[in-house]
């Protein structure tokens, strides 16, 4: 039996990701690569976060009476107005969030952080917040990279963050039907730890795996690194219990299939805390894979690699598709080859001799029953070869797998070294994939160049569907004087290019505050009205996560209509 | 290349199904079986429908002015108040519908039937109906068996039925991304005829295939006979254009995956005409299968067969699952063996010698690339054998396939012979499957017996999911004096048993009027409020398909809460 990398990490430090002791520092080659690629003279660690003591934080707006009421519901030790908790809940983990908090600004921190122990306690907290006109932010792992857990007050007199960490149990497992019901505050590694002894896995491994919670997965329609095989969280979820200001709501059917009207589950999945607090969810689970087969193929271009993924999906024998399926563009592949040590350097030379001077590298992992994965890999290899792929062995896929959760640590070091790094993502049909890639990449580079420095973008596909694929962009540049403005400028340019390309504004990062201005382009004015109508039913006073998902006049975009 | 049975049949006769010339009359053995099983002395054709001329129909409530306005929008020849059209649109094809119309009652016929030619025309018709306070029923193939197209007036001054038959084009096909956009009024065979020359299939084959339309599939979340392989219509649909009284609405993303908020597409899919009129939809399509492999296995009991289906789904090599997967209970199997001729009689004797005296027969069809289906069948055979299955060859599956669309014809003949026949369906998790089957079957038999006669139920599973399966019941009995009351009595008993078993009130027949009283048990009072809120946004005056889907005080059930 192969087990997943599911080490439980202490909750993230206030200024960045996870446990800094686990960060693997940039190699000398990596630093040199940064200097060369970004044309930076200085990549020393000259931009550390401020001292914790120096973080600016206002007083809590909550009076003694409200705090006593909250304590009456959850117990005094589960209601905090303490400085550390308020700072730790002052935002998510987007690059703008980190730039803000590293600069010492926690002025938008919530007025209190509540740690409820049951759906019943959540319900009573919501009732109280309606009565006292307090905004409510549901907080799982706090890993949002789109402003999803910003403690915005909206028009209310204060804001409380409901941290779900105490609600982390496996409630029920139906081994025969292969479903499991968990409390929403359970984190990825704890999910796997609960399922593994019973022979199951959820199969959901976003990069935020070690921090993010099940409630967060469901609230954001997240996709994981193996979702090409296991399916996105919105495909895995069967039922949700939601506590709303209008009362408890059970959506989703425990039946395997139903035609009993619209699928209300899908109004809650992806609702990002704007309708209520997800307190538990029932998920499809899978048997733990008995074996894994790894393989990497190189293609002469990103387009050739994308065409190979499409052929693999379309021409492959039913069920042969790998669980993990990633294709780097030539820029990302170049970094892999340059930073991977002597073996990958030799690989690059070999590919050059075979005529691939700027290769695009594709990594695959097949998971399944013993003996089965090797056969699936073998059959897939024929298609990949026929599509122009050169097999380069299993090592690149294994190397990726070892480092699969380390990206956010690297970002912390890069920020300290004065390098801006941010990611954004979309998805497009096969027909529009290449044009979307080119347009968004071009927009990012152009916006980066506006600051006068050198920018760098690397891109990959990580989720393959019958009708298309995701596209994930990582951009780097020297931090300008006003880092948040620099980041916003690039993000805006990329988002407008995505809308113009008729791709989706987000494939798996969700909407939060950052993408809300583009929602009307995504779903139309009447679609927004439908969302707002659902919110009106469940959260008539509007206290749930104000400013997220549904554009308000403040963050609405001037350009509305779909082309 | 194997082509599907997709013969286009003239639209159904007013008193029943399809083209009666295509009906295959009951054999002498079939008649004898009916007499024996139901204990009926007389199964002669003594209950024909009334003469068409004798059907009762009221005058149209629409005045000249409104008719002139409708004609101004769609053209005079596409607006009908003619007797035949009104009768043909006076209901769907449920057994109660047929009993009513065969008895000569078309008093609830719509006041006019409109045949629009474009989304724009639909939009203008809706605007007019809002202004004139007319209820609107969207009508595709008119095959609803749950009252979904009943032309109910609700509180309005009249009701018009919008028949979508003129909107039947393939609008766009993206071969690379494997999606196709059709106008909603296209029927199953026309969908296949449009896709086949291009090498594709929709893979959606409900029993109503030859009559039902794409818009109906999407509006009801239908499942087809091959949906275990191809997926339900709600899995196949990517995007929908809906004309609503509040304006046009595009839902669904053309991106392959998205995290941009709740999936609004799923508020429209399954909305059964209560929010607006679906005028076009984009669907995933599949390559036409190059080959098919058939096989049938026999099990000692329904429970043993169900366990085998579950093991096939869970233990099978990824991708080996058959596209068609059906398991009959021992009663249905007995009928198959008794009525199948000498070959099946020999098969039954053989199974008896092998210890299966009351066998449960399972039929499978694997579809796919050449060479692939036989291998998948071979690997599946190992699991089915290990689960106690005895292989009985491909013939039963082939015989089923030949007759796969003939069930509704048989019903017409049975009604004429004074035999009540009706179907209902649910789905349950593997854990609850056996208990649900027993409870619902028992409730049907008990309710049938209340009338004093002998009833007969046969049951099958036709859709297999990771977490459970559908259960489909067909019941027969001699028609009592008040056939509709008899039918309603049985249906009510079955529905209450389904609710009590915590299964779904409908797996693929949808809600319509018949299941509306059970919707609150299915989705809760707050779920109903969410549905009503969505309707309020898109259809504020409530003209769209009144009385369907969302329970009104009139058809609301007294028992509300989920256990």
Interface residues (C-beta under 8 A of the other chain):
Chain A: X174 X176 X177 X178 X179 X220 X221 X222 X223 X232 X234 X238 X244 X246 X247 X248 X249 X250 X251 X253 X254 X255 X256 X257 X258 X259 X260 X261 X262 X263 X264 X265 X266 X267 X268 X269 X270 X271 X272 X284 X287 X310 X314 X317 X318 X319 X320 X368 X369 X372 X376 X426 X427 X428 X429 X430 X431 X463 X465 X466 X467 X468 X469 X470 X502 X503 X504 X505 X506 X507 X508 X509 X510 X511 X515 X519 X522 X523 X524 X526 X527 X529 X530 X531 X532 X533 X534 X536 X537 X538 X549 X550 X562
Chain B: X174 X176 X177 X178 X179 X220 X221 X222 X223 X232 X234 X238 X244 X246 X247 X248 X249 X250 X251 X253 X254 X255 X256 X257 X258 X259 X260 X261 X262 X263 X264 X265 X266 X267 X268 X269 X270 X271 X272 X284 X287 X310 X314 X317 X318 X319 X320 X368 X369 X372 X376 X426 X427 X428 X429 X430 X431 X463 X465 X466 X467 X468 X469 X470 X502 X503 X504 X505 X506 X507 X508 X509 X510 X511 X515 X519 X522 X523 X524 X526 X527 X529 X530 X531 X532 X533 X534 X536 X537 X538 X549 X550 X562
